[in-house]
Amino acid sequence: MVASSVTQGTNGYLSHDQVSSIQNLFLLELKNKDFVLGTVTRRPNALTPMASILLLLIGVVVAGVFGFAAGWAVGLITAAIFVVLGVAAFVSARRQKRLDEDGKLLSATISNVSGRGRAPGVTTLMRILGIIGFLIDLFSDSSYQERRALNSGLGGFQPADFYEVRITYTATTPSGSQISGVAKQNRPELRGSLPIEGDPLMLLYVDARLYKLM
């Protein structure tokens, strides 16, 4: 790939038409492509606050079953775990909802990129994370195929070729300040063909504390 510069819009943000004309634009999460290009108005696989509350209620029911079967102590511990997960999911869903409603497209640049395969000894942990991700994703609006891809990428039920791409990026906000971040994603098809430093990226940006790499 060849590094490409991006000209910001008049207000510092980019329109979907401007984004579609950017050469060598790298998207870390391919599921965001239609949203970035303006084909759809909402990002896929966005957990809603209502879905997170439903997840919490399911957790309470599960905790009750555990409590009835194994004693109040086990039920209490299980309930506490689900409450923590439910609250975390709700906070995350609120942030994602604000990104969807108030976020604007802002160009960014790769400052560092690396890739690595699955590290020995983490398969079990990744499968647990995959199961959790799969259950949460059941309440989103993603398709069955996207859920399978997500689950496989996290090392869940489906065997997958795991290759984690790690992107460090920088961007200039409309106010002129510099922001940076790091994002990771399973992209096995990029093994041996990673993007390069200087390639353009796209952020969904609300403010200096809330933004997400597309």
PyRosetta script that sets phi, psi and omega in degrees:
from pyrosetta import init, pose_from_sequence

init()
pose = pose_from_sequence("MVASSVTQGTNGYLSHDQVSSIQNLFLLELKNKDFVLGTVTRRPNALTPMASILLLLIGVVVAGVFGFAAGWAVGLITAAIFVVLGVAAFVSARRQKRLDEDGKLLSATISNVSGRGRAPGVTTLMRILGIIGFLIDLFSDSSYQERRALNSGLGGFQPADFYEVRITYTATTPSGSQISGVAKQNRPELRGSLPIEGDPLMLLYVDARLYKLM")
pose.set_psi(1, 154.0)
pose.set_omega(1, 178.3)
pose.set_phi(2, -113.5)
pose.set_psi(2, 130.8)
pose.set_omega(2, -179.3)
pose.set_phi(3, -59.6)
pose.set_psi(3, 144.1)
pose.set_omega(3, -176.5)
pose.set_phi(4, -135.4)
pose.set_psi(4, 137.2)
pose.set_omega(4, 177.3)
pose.set_phi(5, -87.0)
pose.set_psi(5, 153.7)
pose.set_omega(5, -178.2)
pose.set_phi(6, -125.1)
pose.set_psi(6, 130.9)
pose.set_omega(6, 177.2)
pose.set_phi(7, -93.0)
pose.set_psi(7, 122.5)
pose.set_omega(7, -179.6)
pose.set_phi(8, -71.1)
pose.set_psi(8, 158.6)
pose.set_omega(8, 176.1)
pose.set_phi(9, -71.0)
pose.set_psi(9, 179.0)
pose.set_omega(9, -176.1)
pose.set_phi(10, -63.3)
pose.set_psi(10, -30.2)
pose.set_omega(10, 179.2)
pose.set_phi(11, -99.6)
pose.set_psi(11, 11.3)
pose.set_omega(11, -179.7)
pose.set_phi(12, 92.9)
pose.set_psi(12, -13.2)
pose.set_omega(12, 179.4)
pose.set_phi(13, -106.3)
pose.set_psi(13, 170.2)
pose.set_omega(13, -178.1)
pose.set_phi(14, -115.5)
pose.set_psi(14, 142.6)
pose.set_omega(14, 172.6)
pose.set_phi(15, -83.5)
pose.set_psi(15, 165.5)
pose.set_omega(15, 178.1)
pose.set_phi(16, -62.8)
pose.set_psi(16, -35.3)
pose.set_omega(16, 178.3)
pose.set_phi(17, -64.8)
pose.set_psi(17, -40.2)
pose.set_omega(17, 177.9)
pose.set_phi(18, -65.9)
pose.set_psi(18, -39.3)
pose.set_omega(18, 179.5)
pose.set_phi(19, -62.9)
pose.set_psi(19, -40.9)
pose.set_omega(19, -177.0)
pose.set_phi(20, -65.3)
pose.set_psi(20, -18.6)
pose.set_omega(20, -179.2)
pose.set_phi(21, -94.2)
pose.set_psi(21, -0.9)
pose.set_omega(21, -178.4)
pose.set_phi(22, -77.2)
pose.set_psi(22, 127.9)
pose.set_omega(22, 178.5)
pose.set_phi(23, -82.7)
pose.set_psi(23, 142.5)
pose.set_omega(23, 175.6)
pose.set_phi(24, 61.5)
pose.set_psi(24, 24.8)
pose.set_omega(24, 176.8)
pose.set_phi(25, -63.8)
pose.set_psi(25, 127.5)
pose.set_omega(25, -179.2)
pose.set_phi(26, -105.3)
pose.set_psi(26, 125.9)
pose.set_omega(26, 175.5)
pose.set_phi(27, -108.1)
pose.set_psi(27, 120.3)
pose.set_omega(27, -179.4)
pose.set_phi(28, -69.3)
pose.set_psi(28, -38.2)
pose.set_omega(28, 177.4)
pose.set_phi(29, -110.6)
pose.set_psi(29, 105.9)
pose.set_omega(29, -174.7)
pose.set_phi(30, -63.2)
pose.set_psi(30, -23.5)
pose.set_omega(30, -179.6)
pose.set_phi(31, -65.0)
pose.set_psi(31, -16.7)
pose.set_omega(31, -179.8)
pose.set_phi(32, -86.7)
pose.set_psi(32, -0.3)
pose.set_omega(32, -173.6)
pose.set_phi(33, -58.6)
pose.set_psi(33, -50.2)
pose.set_omega(33, -178.0)
pose.set_phi(34, -62.5)
pose.set_psi(34, -36.7)
pose.set_omega(34, 178.8)
pose.set_phi(35, -67.1)
pose.set_psi(35, -45.3)
pose.set_omega(35, -179.0)
pose.set_phi(36, -62.3)
pose.set_psi(36, -38.1)
pose.set_omega(36, -178.4)
pose.set_phi(37, -82.8)
pose.set_psi(37, -6.1)
pose.set_omega(37, 177.1)
pose.set_phi(38, 88.4)
pose.set_psi(38, 7.1)
pose.set_omega(38, 179.4)
pose.set_phi(39, -68.5)
pose.set_psi(39, -35.5)
pose.set_omega(39, 175.7)
pose.set_phi(40, -124.7)
pose.set_psi(40, 160.4)
pose.set_omega(40, -175.4)
pose.set_phi(41, -101.9)
pose.set_psi(41, -5.1)
pose.set_omega(41, -178.6)
pose.set_phi(42, -135.0)
pose.set_psi(42, 137.8)
pose.set_omega(42, 178.3)
pose.set_phi(43, -66.0)
pose.set_psi(43, 142.6)
pose.set_omega(43, 177.1)
pose.set_phi(44, -72.9)
pose.set_psi(44, 159.7)
pose.set_omega(44, 173.2)
pose.set_phi(45, 59.9)
pose.set_psi(45, 36.8)
pose.set_omega(45, 178.1)
pose.set_phi(46, -95.6)
pose.set_psi(46, 114.0)
pose.set_omega(46, 179.4)
pose.set_phi(47, -68.8)
pose.set_psi(47, 127.9)
pose.set_omega(47, -178.5)
pose.set_phi(48, -92.0)
pose.set_psi(48, 156.1)
pose.set_omega(48, 176.3)
pose.set_phi(49, -56.4)
pose.set_psi(49, -39.4)
pose.set_omega(49, -179.7)
pose.set_phi(50, -63.3)
pose.set_psi(50, -40.1)
pose.set_omega(50, 179.0)
pose.set_phi(51, -65.2)
pose.set_psi(51, -36.4)
pose.set_omega(51, 179.2)
pose.set_phi(52, -67.6)
pose.set_psi(52, -36.2)
pose.set_omega(52, 176.5)
pose.set_phi(53, -66.0)
pose.set_psi(53, -41.3)
pose.set_omega(53, 177.1)
pose.set_phi(54, -60.8)
pose.set_psi(54, -40.9)
pose.set_omega(54, 177.8)
pose.set_phi(55, -61.4)
pose.set_psi(55, -40.8)
pose.set_omega(55, 179.0)
pose.set_phi(56, -63.5)
pose.set_psi(56, -43.0)
pose.set_omega(56, 179.8)
pose.set_phi(57, -64.1)
pose.set_psi(57, -39.9)
pose.set_omega(57, 176.7)
pose.set_phi(58, -62.0)
pose.set_psi(58, -40.8)
pose.set_omega(58, 178.7)
pose.set_phi(59, -61.4)
pose.set_psi(59, -39.7)
pose.set_omega(59, 178.4)
pose.set_phi(60, -63.8)
pose.set_psi(60, -41.2)
pose.set_omega(60, 177.9)
pose.set_phi(61, -63.1)
pose.set_psi(61, -44.9)
pose.set_omega(61, 178.4)
pose.set_phi(62, -60.7)
pose.set_psi(62, -42.1)
pose.set_omega(62, 179.3)
pose.set_phi(63, -61.8)
pose.set_psi(63, -38.9)
pose.set_omega(63, 177.8)
pose.set_phi(64, -63.0)
pose.set_psi(64, -40.2)
pose.set_omega(64, 178.1)
pose.set_phi(65, -63.8)
pose.set_psi(65, -45.1)
pose.set_omega(65, 178.1)
pose.set_phi(66, -61.9)
pose.set_psi(66, -41.1)
pose.set_omega(66, -179.8)
pose.set_phi(67, -63.7)
pose.set_psi(67, -39.7)
pose.set_omega(67, 179.4)
pose.set_phi(68, -67.7)
pose.set_psi(68, -38.3)
pose.set_omega(68, -174.9)
pose.set_phi(69, -83.7)
pose.set_psi(69, -35.0)
pose.set_omega(69, -171.7)
pose.set_phi(70, -121.5)
pose.set_psi(70, 3.3)
pose.set_omega(70, 178.4)
pose.set_phi(71, 108.7)
pose.set_psi(71, 159.0)
pose.set_omega(71, -173.4)
pose.set_phi(72, -65.8)
pose.set_psi(72, -32.7)
pose.set_omega(72, -177.7)
pose.set_phi(73, -63.1)
pose.set_psi(73, -46.2)
pose.set_omega(73, 179.3)
pose.set_phi(74, -64.9)
pose.set_psi(74, -41.3)
pose.set_omega(74, 178.8)
pose.set_phi(75, -63.1)
pose.set_psi(75, -39.8)
pose.set_omega(75, -179.9)
pose.set_phi(76, -66.0)
pose.set_psi(76, -43.2)
pose.set_omega(76, 178.6)
pose.set_phi(77, -63.8)
pose.set_psi(77, -43.9)
pose.set_omega(77, 178.9)
pose.set_phi(78, -62.4)
pose.set_psi(78, -41.9)
pose.set_omega(78, 178.9)
pose.set_phi(79, -62.6)
pose.set_psi(79, -41.2)
pose.set_omega(79, 180.0)
pose.set_phi(80, -62.4)
pose.set_psi(80, -41.0)
pose.set_omega(80, 179.6)
pose.set_phi(81, -63.0)
pose.set_psi(81, -45.8)
pose.set_omega(81, -178.8)
pose.set_phi(82, -68.8)
pose.set_psi(82, -32.7)
pose.set_omega(82, 176.9)
pose.set_phi(83, -64.6)
pose.set_psi(83, -44.5)
pose.set_omega(83, 178.2)
pose.set_phi(84, -61.2)
pose.set_psi(84, -46.2)
pose.set_omega(84, 179.3)
pose.set_phi(85, -63.5)
pose.set_psi(85, -41.3)
pose.set_omega(85, -179.1)
pose.set_phi(86, -65.6)
pose.set_psi(86, -42.6)
pose.set_omega(86, 178.3)
pose.set_phi(87, -64.4)
pose.set_psi(87, -43.4)
pose.set_omega(87, 178.5)
pose.set_phi(88, -61.4)
pose.set_psi(88, -41.3)
pose.set_omega(88, 179.1)
pose.set_phi(89, -65.5)
pose.set_psi(89, -38.3)
pose.set_omega(89, -179.7)
pose.set_phi(90, -65.9)
pose.set_psi(90, -44.9)
pose.set_omega(90, 178.4)
pose.set_phi(91, -61.2)
pose.set_psi(91, -44.3)
pose.set_omega(91, 178.9)
pose.set_phi(92, -63.3)
pose.set_psi(92, -41.0)
pose.set_omega(92, -179.6)
pose.set_phi(93, -64.1)
pose.set_psi(93, -38.8)
pose.set_omega(93, 177.6)
pose.set_phi(94, -63.2)
pose.set_psi(94, -40.5)
pose.set_omega(94, 178.0)
pose.set_phi(95, -64.7)
pose.set_psi(95, -43.1)
pose.set_omega(95, 179.9)
pose.set_phi(96, -65.4)
pose.set_psi(96, -37.2)
pose.set_omega(96, 178.6)
pose.set_phi(97, -64.1)
pose.set_psi(97, -40.7)
pose.set_omega(97, 178.5)
pose.set_phi(98, -66.9)
pose.set_psi(98, -37.9)
pose.set_omega(98, 175.8)
pose.set_phi(99, -59.7)
pose.set_psi(99, -44.6)
pose.set_omega(99, -178.5)
pose.set_phi(100, -65.7)
pose.set_psi(100, -37.0)
pose.set_omega(100, -175.0)
pose.set_phi(101, -84.4)
pose.set_psi(101, -38.1)
pose.set_omega(101, -172.4)
pose.set_phi(102, -114.1)
pose.set_psi(102, -9.5)
pose.set_omega(102, -175.4)
pose.set_phi(103, -70.1)
pose.set_psi(103, 144.3)
pose.set_omega(103, 175.4)
pose.set_phi(104, -127.3)
pose.set_psi(104, 156.3)
pose.set_omega(104, -176.1)
pose.set_phi(105, -80.2)
pose.set_psi(105, 127.3)
pose.set_omega(105, -178.8)
pose.set_phi(106, -131.1)
pose.set_psi(106, 132.5)
pose.set_omega(106, -177.9)
pose.set_phi(107, -75.0)
pose.set_psi(107, 149.2)
pose.set_omega(107, 176.9)
pose.set_phi(108, -139.2)
pose.set_psi(108, 174.1)
pose.set_omega(108, -177.0)
pose.set_phi(109, -136.4)
pose.set_psi(109, 141.1)
pose.set_omega(109, 176.0)
pose.set_phi(110, -70.7)
pose.set_psi(110, 125.2)
pose.set_omega(110, 174.9)
pose.set_phi(111, -104.1)
pose.set_psi(111, -21.5)
pose.set_omega(111, 176.5)
pose.set_phi(112, -160.4)
pose.set_psi(112, 143.6)
pose.set_omega(112, 179.3)
pose.set_phi(113, -143.1)
pose.set_psi(113, 141.4)
pose.set_omega(113, 177.6)
pose.set_phi(114, -150.7)
pose.set_psi(114, 163.0)
pose.set_omega(114, 178.6)
pose.set_phi(115, -142.5)
pose.set_psi(115, 148.1)
pose.set_omega(115, 178.3)
pose.set_phi(116, -151.8)
pose.set_psi(116, 151.9)
pose.set_omega(116, 177.7)
pose.set_phi(117, -82.8)
pose.set_psi(117, -175.8)
pose.set_omega(117, -178.3)
pose.set_phi(118, -65.4)
pose.set_psi(118, 127.7)
pose.set_omega(118, 179.0)
pose.set_phi(119, -76.5)
pose.set_psi(119, 142.7)
pose.set_omega(119, 178.8)
pose.set_phi(120, -59.9)
pose.set_psi(120, 140.5)
pose.set_omega(120, 173.4)
pose.set_phi(121, 88.1)
pose.set_psi(121, 0.5)
pose.set_omega(121, -178.6)
pose.set_phi(122, -108.9)
pose.set_psi(122, 4.8)
pose.set_omega(122, -175.6)
pose.set_phi(123, -60.0)
pose.set_psi(123, -45.7)
pose.set_omega(123, -178.5)
pose.set_phi(124, -62.0)
pose.set_psi(124, -46.6)
pose.set_omega(124, 178.7)
pose.set_phi(125, -59.8)
pose.set_psi(125, -43.1)
pose.set_omega(125, -178.0)
pose.set_phi(126, -67.8)
pose.set_psi(126, -32.2)
pose.set_omega(126, 176.8)
pose.set_phi(127, -67.7)
pose.set_psi(127, -38.7)
pose.set_omega(127, 177.4)
pose.set_phi(128, -63.3)
pose.set_psi(128, -45.3)
pose.set_omega(128, 177.6)
pose.set_phi(129, -62.3)
pose.set_psi(129, -36.3)
pose.set_omega(129, 178.6)
pose.set_phi(130, -64.3)
pose.set_psi(130, -40.6)
pose.set_omega(130, 178.7)
pose.set_phi(131, -64.4)
pose.set_psi(131, -44.5)
pose.set_omega(131, 178.6)
pose.set_phi(132, -61.9)
pose.set_psi(132, -45.7)
pose.set_omega(132, 179.2)
pose.set_phi(133, -61.4)
pose.set_psi(133, -38.1)
pose.set_omega(133, -179.9)
pose.set_phi(134, -65.8)
pose.set_psi(134, -43.8)
pose.set_omega(134, -179.6)
pose.set_phi(135, -64.4)
pose.set_psi(135, -42.7)
pose.set_omega(135, 177.7)
pose.set_phi(136, -63.0)
pose.set_psi(136, -41.8)
pose.set_omega(136, -174.8)
pose.set_phi(137, -69.8)
pose.set_psi(137, -19.0)
pose.set_omega(137, 177.6)
pose.set_phi(138, -61.2)
pose.set_psi(138, -24.8)
pose.set_omega(138, -177.8)
pose.set_phi(139, -95.4)
pose.set_psi(139, 4.9)
pose.set_omega(139, 178.1)
pose.set_phi(140, -94.7)
pose.set_psi(140, -176.0)
pose.set_omega(140, -177.4)
pose.set_phi(141, -100.9)
pose.set_psi(141, 17.5)
pose.set_omega(141, -179.0)
pose.set_phi(142, -76.5)
pose.set_psi(142, 160.8)
pose.set_omega(142, -179.2)
pose.set_phi(143, -79.6)
pose.set_psi(143, 167.8)
pose.set_omega(143, 178.0)
pose.set_phi(144, -59.7)
pose.set_psi(144, -41.0)
pose.set_omega(144, 179.9)
pose.set_phi(145, -63.7)
pose.set_psi(145, -39.0)
pose.set_omega(145, 178.7)
pose.set_phi(146, -66.8)
pose.set_psi(146, -36.7)
pose.set_omega(146, 178.1)
pose.set_phi(147, -65.2)
pose.set_psi(147, -40.9)
pose.set_omega(147, 177.1)
pose.set_phi(148, -63.1)
pose.set_psi(148, -41.0)
pose.set_omega(148, -179.5)
pose.set_phi(149, -65.3)
pose.set_psi(149, -43.3)
pose.set_omega(149, 178.7)
pose.set_phi(150, -61.9)
pose.set_psi(150, -46.8)
pose.set_omega(150, -177.7)
pose.set_phi(151, -63.5)
pose.set_psi(151, -42.0)
pose.set_omega(151, 178.7)
pose.set_phi(152, -64.8)
pose.set_psi(152, -40.6)
pose.set_omega(152, -179.0)
pose.set_phi(153, -62.9)
pose.set_psi(153, -29.9)
pose.set_omega(153, 179.5)
pose.set_phi(154, -90.1)
pose.set_psi(154, 2.4)
pose.set_omega(154, 179.8)
pose.set_phi(155, 77.7)
pose.set_psi(155, 33.6)
pose.set_omega(155, -175.6)
pose.set_phi(156, -84.8)
pose.set_psi(156, -127.6)
pose.set_omega(156, -174.2)
pose.set_phi(157, -66.8)
pose.set_psi(157, -34.9)
pose.set_omega(157, -173.5)
pose.set_phi(158, -95.2)
pose.set_psi(158, 136.4)
pose.set_omega(158, 174.6)
pose.set_phi(159, -64.7)
pose.set_psi(159, 142.7)
pose.set_omega(159, -175.8)
pose.set_phi(160, -146.3)
pose.set_psi(160, 151.0)
pose.set_omega(160, 172.7)
pose.set_phi(161, -82.8)
pose.set_psi(161, 107.6)
pose.set_omega(161, -172.9)
pose.set_phi(162, -96.6)
pose.set_psi(162, 126.8)
pose.set_omega(162, 174.3)
pose.set_phi(163, -146.2)
pose.set_psi(163, 106.5)
pose.set_omega(163, -175.6)
pose.set_phi(164, -84.9)
pose.set_psi(164, 122.6)
pose.set_omega(164, 175.3)
pose.set_phi(165, -99.2)
pose.set_psi(165, 127.0)
pose.set_omega(165, -177.9)
pose.set_phi(166, -113.9)
pose.set_psi(166, 119.6)
pose.set_omega(166, -177.4)
pose.set_phi(167, -113.3)
pose.set_psi(167, 125.5)
pose.set_omega(167, 168.2)
pose.set_phi(168, -103.6)
pose.set_psi(168, 131.2)
pose.set_omega(168, -173.3)
pose.set_phi(169, -135.9)
pose.set_psi(169, 160.4)
pose.set_omega(169, 175.1)
pose.set_phi(170, -133.4)
pose.set_psi(170, 155.1)
pose.set_omega(170, 178.7)
pose.set_phi(171, -153.0)
pose.set_psi(171, 158.4)
pose.set_omega(171, 175.8)
pose.set_phi(172, -110.9)
pose.set_psi(172, 123.4)
pose.set_omega(172, -178.5)
pose.set_phi(173, -76.0)
pose.set_psi(173, 164.8)
pose.set_omega(173, 177.5)
pose.set_phi(174, -57.1)
pose.set_psi(174, -25.4)
pose.set_omega(174, 178.9)
pose.set_phi(175, -82.6)
pose.set_psi(175, -5.9)
pose.set_omega(175, 177.7)
pose.set_phi(176, 97.2)
pose.set_psi(176, -2.6)
pose.set_omega(176, 179.1)
pose.set_phi(177, -82.4)
pose.set_psi(177, 157.0)
pose.set_omega(177, -179.3)
pose.set_phi(178, -97.6)
pose.set_psi(178, 135.8)
pose.set_omega(178, 173.4)
pose.set_phi(179, -126.0)
pose.set_psi(179, 158.7)
pose.set_omega(179, 179.4)
pose.set_phi(180, -148.1)
pose.set_psi(180, 165.5)
pose.set_omega(180, 179.4)
pose.set_phi(181, -169.4)
pose.set_psi(181, 173.7)
pose.set_omega(181, 178.3)
pose.set_phi(182, -131.8)
pose.set_psi(182, 135.6)
pose.set_omega(182, 178.4)
pose.set_phi(183, -137.2)
pose.set_psi(183, 148.5)
pose.set_omega(183, -178.8)
pose.set_phi(184, -130.3)
pose.set_psi(184, 149.3)
pose.set_omega(184, 178.6)
pose.set_phi(185, -158.0)
pose.set_psi(185, 146.2)
pose.set_omega(185, 174.5)
pose.set_phi(186, -76.7)
pose.set_psi(186, 114.0)
pose.set_omega(186, 179.9)
pose.set_phi(187, -137.0)
pose.set_psi(187, 73.6)
pose.set_omega(187, -176.6)
pose.set_phi(188, -60.2)
pose.set_psi(188, -24.8)
pose.set_omega(188, -178.9)
pose.set_phi(189, -72.7)
pose.set_psi(189, -10.3)
pose.set_omega(189, -179.5)
pose.set_phi(190, -94.9)
pose.set_psi(190, 2.2)
pose.set_omega(190, 177.5)
pose.set_phi(191, -60.0)
pose.set_psi(191, 118.4)
pose.set_omega(191, -179.9)
pose.set_phi(192, 87.8)
pose.set_psi(192, -2.9)
pose.set_omega(192, -179.2)
pose.set_phi(193, -143.2)
pose.set_psi(193, 51.1)
pose.set_omega(193, -178.6)
pose.set_phi(194, -69.5)
pose.set_psi(194, 154.1)
pose.set_omega(194, 171.3)
pose.set_phi(195, -65.3)
pose.set_psi(195, 171.3)
pose.set_omega(195, -175.9)
pose.set_phi(196, -118.0)
pose.set_psi(196, 163.5)
pose.set_omega(196, 176.6)
pose.set_phi(197, -58.4)
pose.set_psi(197, 131.6)
pose.set_omega(197, -178.7)
pose.set_phi(198, 100.8)
pose.set_psi(198, -14.2)
pose.set_omega(198, 178.3)
pose.set_phi(199, -66.2)
pose.set_psi(199, 145.3)
pose.set_omega(199, -177.5)
pose.set_phi(200, -75.7)
pose.set_psi(200, 145.7)
pose.set_omega(200, 176.0)
pose.set_phi(201, -126.9)
pose.set_psi(201, 176.6)
pose.set_omega(201, 177.8)
pose.set_phi(202, -134.5)
pose.set_psi(202, 131.2)
pose.set_omega(202, 175.8)
pose.set_phi(203, -106.8)
pose.set_psi(203, 147.3)
pose.set_omega(203, 164.8)
pose.set_phi(204, -98.3)
pose.set_psi(204, 112.2)
pose.set_omega(204, -165.5)
pose.set_phi(205, -118.9)
pose.set_psi(205, 132.0)
pose.set_omega(205, 174.5)
pose.set_phi(206, -110.7)
pose.set_psi(206, -55.8)
pose.set_omega(206, 176.5)
pose.set_phi(207, -155.7)
pose.set_psi(207, -175.2)
pose.set_omega(207, -173.4)
pose.set_phi(208, -67.2)
pose.set_psi(208, -11.6)
pose.set_omega(208, 178.8)
pose.set_phi(209, -109.5)
pose.set_psi(209, -7.4)
pose.set_omega(209, -177.8)
pose.set_phi(210, -137.0)
pose.set_psi(210, 104.5)
pose.set_omega(210, 176.1)
pose.set_phi(211, -158.5)
pose.set_psi(211, 158.8)
pose.set_omega(211, -176.7)
pose.set_phi(212, -142.3)
pose.set_psi(212, 137.3)
pose.set_omega(212, 176.9)
pose.set_phi(213, -76.2)
pose.set_psi(213, 130.2)
pose.set_omega(213, 179.2)
pose.set_phi(214, -82.7)
pose.dump_pdb("model.pdb")
